[in-house]
Amino acid sequence: MILTVTLNTALDITYRVRSLRPHATHRVSEVAERPGGKGVNVARVLAALGHDVTVTGFAGGHTGAVLRAMLAPAPAAPVARERGGADTPGALVDALVPVSGATRRTVAVVDERTGDTTQLNEPGPQISPAEWAAFLGRYQELLPGAEAVALCGSLPPGVPVGAYAGLVRAARSAGVPVLLDTSGEALRRGVAARPDIIKPNAGELAELTGSHEPLRATQDARRRGAHAVVASLGADGLLAVTPEGHWRAAPPAPVHGNPTGAGDSAVAGLLSGLVDHLPWPDRLARAAALSAATVRAPAAGEFDGPAYTELLGRVRVTGAASAA
């Protein structure tokens, strides 16, 4: 199984309005609720691809109960990992640790006229030392059965800023490949613990390295400790710098829609390719196709299955392997 860690889970609420205008009252044309937080989104995409996934982190209060209830059903339909075949949906196991505080909500407001999305994110519940200790125990119990680990998203109040660094070291000690997807000081400290992959976006990469030139910044991030760096560059796709070489992967044309969750789908594609032992160009093609297909879907944690299948064969991957 693949283990995803979401310390700051969320109930994602998406509102669609005809046109978003400041200081105005809006009629909402459509509402969608989904279990969220970056690692939860990753897990749902992985399960739809046929992988068994265990979700851990924190959940509490009414919103936490709603989130856990929505995690319970299996994905509705299988999706082909590769062209020419379909997989059985994977099992998604809830191993979230209960807390006394309420799981946060995130609200995305989609302007149907422009396609733009405005995001409002609550901070998350205060985590007590006892709750953090309970999570660490759960994490150590789950590691031996994991093929790979994804550490995703922000840290809720009360969790040490160096938390991800410790979780990276624990995974490495257990011999489990670990991907880190976070930002700010949590990313800076986590990189120093030498994760196998980090997946920053352009802003997070610039904040980490001080460079706004993508290739230079990605190379610098790798020198700071990450074994491989895959940067999300929005419409420009993905840029990867790895020991095996460096590559860019992008869909054949810009994709329009709601970008919320696209980076999480890219993480799912990278993990899926890792556990399927794909070479880097194929991992990146899978990640870029999933990311683009998520932009076409109505809510985070989902992707357009037919679009993914169609895009997978059309993603452009350029670059070169390192000399042996």
C-alpha positions in Angstrom: 0.0 0.0 0.0 0.9 3.7 -0.4 0.7 5.8 2.8 -0.3 9.5 2.6 0.0 11.8 5.5 -2.2 14.9 5.8 -1.6 16.6 9.1 -4.0 19.4 8.2 -7.0 17.6 6.6 -9.9 19.7 5.4 -13.5 19.6 4.2 -13.2 21.1 0.8 -16.3 23.1 -0.3 -16.5 24.4 -3.9 -19.0 27.1 -4.8 -19.7 28.0 -8.4 -21.0 31.5 -9.2 -21.8 33.1 -12.5 -19.5 36.0 -11.9 -17.5 36.8 -8.7 -17.7 40.5 -7.8 -16.3 42.1 -4.6 -18.8 43.7 -2.2 -21.7 41.9 -3.9 -24.2 39.2 -3.0 -23.9 36.1 -5.1 -26.3 33.3 -6.0 -24.4 29.9 -5.9 -25.3 27.8 -8.9 -23.6 24.6 -7.6 -22.1 23.3 -4.4 -19.7 20.4 -4.0 -18.2 19.0 -0.8 -15.2 16.6 -0.8 -12.8 15.2 1.8 -9.6 17.3 1.4 -6.2 18.3 2.3 -3.4 17.6 -0.1 -2.6 14.1 1.0 -6.3 13.1 1.0 -6.6 14.4 -2.6 -3.5 12.4 -3.5 -5.0 9.3 -1.9 -8.3 9.5 -3.7 -6.5 9.8 -7.1 -4.2 6.9 -6.3 -7.2 4.7 -5.3 -8.9 5.6 -8.6 -5.8 4.5 -10.4 -6.0 1.1 -8.7 -3.6 1.5 -5.8 -4.3 0.5 -2.2 -3.9 3.6 0.0 -3.9 4.3 3.7 -4.7 7.9 4.8 -3.3 9.2 8.1 -3.2 12.5 9.8 -5.7 14.3 12.0 -9.5 14.7 12.0 -11.9 16.1 14.6 -15.2 17.8 15.2 -18.2 17.8 13.0 -16.2 18.6 9.8 -13.8 15.7 10.7 -16.8 13.3 11.0 -18.1 14.4 7.7 -14.7 14.0 6.1 -14.3 10.5 7.4 -17.8 9.5 6.3 -17.0 10.7 2.8 -13.7 8.8 2.8 -15.5 5.5 3.5 -16.9 4.6 0.0 -14.5 3.2 -2.6 -14.0 5.2 -5.8 -17.0 4.9 -8.1 -15.2 3.6 -11.2 -11.8 2.3 -12.2 -9.5 4.3 -14.4 -6.8 2.9 -16.8 -3.3 3.6 -15.5 -2.0 3.1 -19.0 -3.7 3.1 -22.4 -5.5 -0.1 -23.3 -6.7 -1.4 -20.0 -8.6 -0.7 -16.8 -7.7 -1.5 -13.2 -9.8 -2.5 -10.3 -10.2 0.5 -7.9 -7.8 0.4 -5.0 -8.9 0.2 -1.3 -8.7 3.5 0.6 -8.2 2.9 4.4 -8.9 5.5 7.0 -6.1 5.6 9.7 -6.7 9.2 10.8 -6.0 10.1 14.4 -8.9 11.8 16.3 -8.4 15.2 17.8 -10.5 17.4 20.1 -10.4 20.4 17.7 -12.5 20.7 14.5 -11.0 19.9 11.1 -10.8 23.0 9.0 -12.8 23.9 6.0 -11.5 25.3 2.7 -13.8 27.2 0.4 -13.1 27.6 -3.4 -15.3 30.0 -5.3 -15.2 29.4 -9.0 -16.1 32.3 -11.3 -17.9 30.6 -14.2 -17.4 33.6 -16.5 -13.6 33.7 -16.2 -12.8 30.3 -14.9 -10.8 31.8 -12.1 -10.9 30.3 -8.6 -10.7 32.2 -5.3 -9.5 30.1 -2.3 -10.2 30.6 1.4 -8.3 28.3 3.8 -8.9 28.0 7.5 -5.8 27.4 9.7 -6.8 24.0 11.2 -7.3 22.7 14.8 -4.8 23.2 17.6 -2.9 19.9 18.1 -1.9 19.0 21.6 1.4 17.3 22.5 -0.6 14.1 23.4 -2.3 14.1 20.0 1.0 14.6 18.2 2.5 11.7 20.2 -0.5 9.6 19.2 0.0 10.4 15.5 3.7 9.5 15.7 2.8 6.1 17.1 0.3 5.5 14.3 2.9 6.6 11.7 5.5 4.2 13.0 2.9 1.3 13.0 2.0 2.0 9.4 5.5 2.5 7.9 6.5 -1.2 7.7 3.6 -2.0 5.3 4.1 1.0 3.0 5.6 0.9 -0.5 6.0 4.7 -0.4 5.0 7.6 1.7 3.7 11.1 0.8 4.0 13.9 3.3 1.6 16.6 2.1 0.4 20.1 3.0 0.5 22.6 5.8 1.1 22.0 9.5 -1.8 22.7 11.8 -1.2 24.8 14.9 0.7 23.0 17.7 2.7 20.7 15.4 6.4 21.4 15.5 7.8 23.2 12.4 10.4 20.5 12.0 7.7 17.8 12.0 8.2 16.7 8.3 12.0 16.4 8.8 11.4 13.9 11.5 8.8 12.0 9.4 11.2 11.9 6.5 14.0 10.5 8.6 11.6 7.8 10.1 10.6 6.7 6.6 14.2 6.6 5.4 15.2 4.5 8.5 12.4 2.1 7.6 13.6 1.9 4.0 10.4 3.4 2.6 10.7 6.0 -0.3 9.3 9.4 0.8 7.9 12.3 -1.2 7.5 15.7 0.5 5.0 18.3 -0.7 4.8 21.3 1.6 6.1 24.9 1.7 7.9 27.5 3.8 10.0 26.6 6.8 8.5 23.1 6.9 9.8 22.5 3.4 13.2 24.1 4.2 13.7 21.8 7.2 12.2 18.8 5.5 14.6 19.0 2.5 17.6 18.9 4.9 16.4 15.4 6.0 17.0 14.2 2.4 13.6 13.0 1.1 13.6 11.0 -2.1 11.4 13.5 -3.9 10.1 17.0 -3.3 7.4 18.6 -5.4 7.2 22.3 -4.9 5.3 24.7 -7.2 7.1 27.7 -8.7 6.4 30.0 -5.8 7.5 27.5 -3.2 10.6 26.7 -5.1 11.6 30.4 -5.3 10.9 30.9 -1.6 13.1 27.9 -0.8 16.1 28.9 -3.1 15.8 32.6 -3.7 15.9 32.0 -7.5 13.0 32.6 -9.9 14.8 30.8 -12.8 13.1 27.3 -12.7 16.1 25.1 -13.7 18.6 26.9 -11.5 16.2 26.8 -8.6 15.4 23.1 -9.1 19.1 22.2 -9.2 19.7 24.3 -6.0 16.8 22.6 -4.2 18.4 19.2 -5.0 21.7 20.4 -3.6 20.0 21.3 -0.4 19.2 17.6 0.2 16.4 16.2 -1.9 17.3 13.2 -4.0 15.0 14.4 -6.8 13.1 17.6 -7.4 9.9 17.8 -9.5 8.6 21.4 -9.8 5.1 22.2 -10.9 5.2 25.2 -13.3 1.5 25.7 -13.9 0.7 25.8 -17.7 4.3 25.0 -18.4 4.0 21.5 -16.9 6.6 19.8 -14.7 10.4 20.2 -14.5 12.3 17.3 -12.9 16.0 17.2 -11.8 17.0 13.7 -10.7 20.2 11.6 -10.4 19.1 9.9 -13.6 18.7 13.1 -15.6 16.5 16.1 -16.1 13.3 16.4 -18.0 10.3 18.7 -18.7 6.8 17.3 -19.2 3.8 19.3 -20.4 0.4 18.7 -22.0 0.2 19.4 -25.8 -1.8 22.7 -25.2 -3.0 24.8 -22.2 -5.9 23.2 -20.3 -8.6 25.5 -19.0 -10.7 24.9 -15.9 -10.3 24.7 -12.1 -6.6 24.2 -11.1 -7.4 23.3 -7.5 -5.9 19.9 -6.7 -3.8 19.7 -9.9 -0.5 19.6 -8.0 -1.9 16.8 -5.7 -2.8 14.8 -8.8 0.8 15.3 -10.0 2.0 13.9 -6.7 -0.3 10.9 -7.2 1.2 10.3 -10.6 4.7 10.5 -9.3 4.0 8.0 -6.5 2.1 5.7 -8.9 5.0 5.7 -11.3 7.5 5.1 -8.5 5.7 2.0 -7.1 5.1 0.7 -10.7 8.9 1.0 -11.3 8.5 3.3 -14.3 11.4 5.3 -15.7 11.4 9.0 -15.0 10.0 10.1 -18.4 7.0 7.8 -18.0 6.4 8.9 -14.4 6.4 12.5 -15.5 4.0 11.8 -18.4 1.6 10.2 -16.0 1.9 13.0 -13.5 1.5 15.8 -16.1 -1.6 14.0 -17.7 -3.2 13.6 -14.3 -2.6 17.2 -13.4 -4.1 18.5 -16.6 -7.1 16.1 -16.3 -7.7 17.5 -12.8 -8.0 21.0 -14.2 -10.9 19.7 -16.3 -12.7 18.2 -13.3 -15.2 20.1 -11.2 -13.6 19.6 -7.7 -10.3 18.9 -6.0 -9.4 15.2 -5.5 -11.0 14.3 -8.8 -9.8 14.1 -12.3 -11.5 13.6 -15.7 -10.8 10.0 -16.5 -11.3 10.1 -20.3 -9.2 13.3 -20.5 -6.4 11.6 -18.6 -6.4 8.6 -20.9 -6.4 10.9 -24.0 -3.7 13.2 -22.6 -1.4 10.4 -21.4 -0.2 9.7 -25.0 0.1 13.3 -25.9 2.2 14.7 -23.1 5.5 16.1 -24.4 8.5 14.9 -22.4 11.9 16.4 -23.3 15.3 16.2 -21.7 18.1 13.8 -21.3 19.4 11.1 -19.1 22.6 11.6 -17.2 25.7 10.0 -18.6 26.4 6.6 -17.0 
